Amino acid sequence: MIYRRVFDYPWRFRGMLDEFERMRQMMDRLVTETEGAFPIARAGVFPLVNLTENKDNFFIRAELPGVEKDDLEISATSNSVSISGERKIPQEEEGARYHRREREAGRFSRIITLGAEIQPDKVEAGLKNGVLTVTIPKAEIAKPKQITVK
């Protein structure tokens, strides 16, 4: 009795399920046929960055798994550091279908503005185990000075 009140008749409920399945198949076909036809905005391949400091230096640590040091460009100005490069991911074999695609390839660029003057000519960088570490010395004028009370 309740079943008939909610769904009117048993065959209408089954018809609705068939219609949903038909719509799902049409959407699958549409996505498959138009794959790659339209550019899709993606989050990009921006590296995740931590910025820390002590009294003498700023430290930037960026996660760059799979990026070679030759594919990186780092530049510094009086109060900012720019990290750019390219993440390359090998192509899958012809006809491979993705079930999940979370790793992106492509060019990336980050500009990190620092809260003080730095010494751009003394910036050092190292890449180890997919983590880029950039050590940025502060300018003398930006370093805290100890003042004695008289």
C-alpha positions as semicolon CSV with decimal commas, in nm:
position;residue;x (nm);y (nm);z (nm)
1;M;0,000;0,000;0,000
2;I;0,271;0,249;0,100
3;Y;0,477;0,147;-0,204
4;R;0,188;0,235;-0,436
5;R;0,131;0,572;-0,269
6;V;0,498;0,674;-0,294
7;F;0,570;0,547;-0,644
8;D;0,217;0,538;-0,788
9;Y;0,269;0,206;-0,967
10;P;0,554;-0,045;-0,951
11;W;0,631;-0,018;-1,324
12;R;0,678;0,364;-1,306
13;F;0,958;0,329;-1,051
14;R;1,137;0,078;-1,276
15;G;1,087;0,314;-1,569
16;M;1,253;0,598;-1,377
17;L;1,556;0,381;-1,303
18;D;1,583;0,287;-1,671
19;E;1,565;0,655;-1,765
20;F;1,846;0,745;-1,520
21;E;2,062;0,467;-1,663
22;R;1,997;0,592;-2,018
23;M;2,095;0,948;-1,914
24;R;2,414;0,819;-1,747
25;Q;2,513;0,633;-2,064
26;M;2,450;0,944;-2,273
27;M;2,670;1,155;-2,040
28;D;2,946;0,894;-2,052
29;R;2,933;0,896;-2,431
30;L;2,937;1,278;-2,441
31;V;3,241;1,299;-2,211
32;T;3,427;1,028;-2,403
33;E;3,361;1,181;-2,746
34;T;3,454;1,537;-2,646
35;E;3,757;1,446;-2,434
36;G;4,036;1,692;-2,510
37;A;3,816;1,905;-2,738
38;F;3,775;2,188;-2,487
39;P;4,042;2,341;-2,265
40;I;3,968;2,271;-1,901
41;A;4,080;2,510;-1,630
42;R;4,279;2,316;-1,376
43;A;4,432;2,406;-1,045
44;G;4,773;2,388;-1,210
45;V;5,103;2,255;-1,094
46;F;5,188;2,523;-0,840
47;P;5,429;2,385;-0,583
48;L;5,326;2,385;-0,219
49;V;5,551;2,627;-0,029
50;N;5,652;2,687;0,334
51;L;5,817;3,018;0,422
52;T;6,004;3,047;0,752
53;E;6,265;3,281;0,895
54;N;6,517;3,323;1,169
55;K;6,711;3,637;1,263
56;D;6,950;3,609;0,966
57;N;6,764;3,428;0,685
58;F;6,435;3,346;0,519
59;F;6,383;2,984;0,412
60;I;6,154;2,869;0,133
61;R;6,079;2,499;0,108
62;A;5,878;2,389;-0,195
63;E;5,750;2,041;-0,279
64;L;5,861;1,958;-0,633
65;P;5,849;1,578;-0,675
66;G;5,968;1,464;-1,013
67;V;6,115;1,804;-1,111
68;E;6,480;1,805;-1,214
69;K;6,709;2,088;-1,107
70;D;6,773;2,175;-1,474
71;D;6,400;2,245;-1,514
72;L;6,400;2,513;-1,238
73;E;6,458;2,887;-1,258
74;I;6,501;3,089;-0,939
75;S;6,547;3,465;-0,930
76;A;6,551;3,721;-0,650
77;T;6,487;4,093;-0,619
78;S;6,531;4,318;-0,317
79;N;6,226;4,172;-0,138
80;S;6,092;3,876;-0,338
81;V;6,191;3,539;-0,483
82;S;6,048;3,384;-0,798
83;I;6,044;3,007;-0,851
84;S;5,942;2,879;-1,192
85;G;5,995;2,566;-1,393
86;E;5,825;2,275;-1,558
87;R;5,692;1,948;-1,423
88;K;5,713;1,671;-1,683
89;I;5,513;1,351;-1,655
90;P;5,574;1,069;-1,904
91;Q;5,290;1,009;-2,150
92;E;5,077;0,701;-2,102
93;E;5,068;0,444;-2,377
94;E;4,828;0,499;-2,668
95;G;4,469;0,415;-2,583
96;A;4,516;0,423;-2,204
97;R;4,212;0,544;-2,012
98;Y;4,249;0,732;-1,687
99;H;4,049;0,619;-1,386
100;R;4,193;0,900;-1,173
101;R;4,414;1,190;-1,277
102;E;4,549;1,405;-0,995
103;R;4,909;1,469;-1,101
104;E;4,946;1,755;-1,346
105;A;5,227;1,837;-1,582
106;G;5,315;2,179;-1,715
107;R;5,486;2,506;-1,635
108;F;5,453;2,667;-1,295
109;S;5,557;2,992;-1,135
110;R;5,541;3,129;-0,781
111;I;5,649;3,470;-0,658
112;I;5,701;3,490;-0,284
113;T;5,713;3,841;-0,142
114;L;5,919;3,868;0,173
115;G;5,856;4,106;0,461
116;A;6,205;4,257;0,459
117;E;6,496;4,355;0,238
118;I;6,720;4,066;0,130
119;Q;7,059;4,014;-0,031
120;P;6,962;3,881;-0,378
121;D;7,322;3,805;-0,477
122;K;7,370;3,564;-0,182
123;V;7,056;3,349;-0,227
124;E;7,133;2,974;-0,234
125;A;6,912;2,683;-0,345
126;G;6,929;2,306;-0,321
127;L;6,701;2,024;-0,439
128;K;6,695;1,698;-0,244
129;N;6,432;1,422;-0,244
130;G;6,183;1,641;-0,432
131;V;6,205;1,931;-0,185
132;L;6,356;2,260;-0,300
133;T;6,517;2,460;-0,018
134;V;6,601;2,824;-0,087
135;T;6,808;3,010;0,175
136;I;6,767;3,386;0,151
137;P;6,995;3,605;0,364
138;K;6,838;3,919;0,507
139;A;6,996;4,255;0,432
140;E;7,184;4,409;0,724
141;I;6,922;4,682;0,751
142;A;6,648;4,418;0,795
143;K;6,823;4,223;1,070
144;P;6,713;4,297;1,425
145;K;6,959;4,496;1,629
146;Q;7,014;4,436;1,998
147;I;6,986;4,760;2,192
148;T;7,123;4,785;2,542
149;V;6,945;4,990;2,799
150;K;7,166;5,244;2,981
